[in-house]
């Protein structure tokens, strides 16, 4: 019999989803932004079973992981839909970026990247050639941002070692 430790997941069913997992800010919160996008494989096909964790650097009451009704949290989690899409409602980060962690089938370790809300001077962005730099910058329309994660191939998102 094969056990989870002998196979490659994902095994996200335990304790997921939970109410408001994608909502780091309550509805109508001043300054809230929405981040949407899709997770794509190397062929550009959507991943319907990925899991994303968003870290804002903005701790809520009692810490980033504490979910207090009506308060801002610094952490959220969202499973992708059948078309690979995800969304988060969050507060603007303290710095120029949000941290995004990706869990998906076939990955032995999760992947960490950054979502920059603007193309700003930054040591990481400044170290990248323009095409790679562009994979970390979300496009915007007002308070809505779009950020697609491409796991490999042409236009692969820049991932960080940790």
Phi, psi and omega in degrees: 000135179273136178252161181305328181287349180256002183232165175264127185294206016272154175232070188262004186291333183289120177065018178230149346285171174235155185303130177071022184302328181268354184259101178272346175231150178288159177304138178079005180297130180297134178081007180291148175235160176243132176245121177234164177173192178223153173257125185236147176275187183296335179269002182083011179274143181289147174259110184278359186227033176270164177228133181242141173240132181247130177239127186260343187082005179249099181290143175272182177301122180087001179117166186297328185273348181280127180258098178261122181306131178083354182255165177276136177248154178265005185218139174213161183222140181214130173275148178283153176276180182302331180267013179080005185277155176216166173205150175223143167248124187213171172274156175300141180289160177294323179257197184278356186216163170254148175265133183232126178248135185243127173244131181205161179301143179085349179267123176282334175228149177293163180247141180243134176219179177239148175244104177274134181274350177206157176277098185237160173299129182199139182305319179291309181301319182294339181274355186255147172292157187306319182294320179288319179304318183298336181287350181254358186252121179285145172274152185228152169221094183067240181263013177248136181234146177239133181215112177265143178252117176252120188285334177195175177084195181301131181076018180306135177297143175287126177247150184258147173274140177210000000 
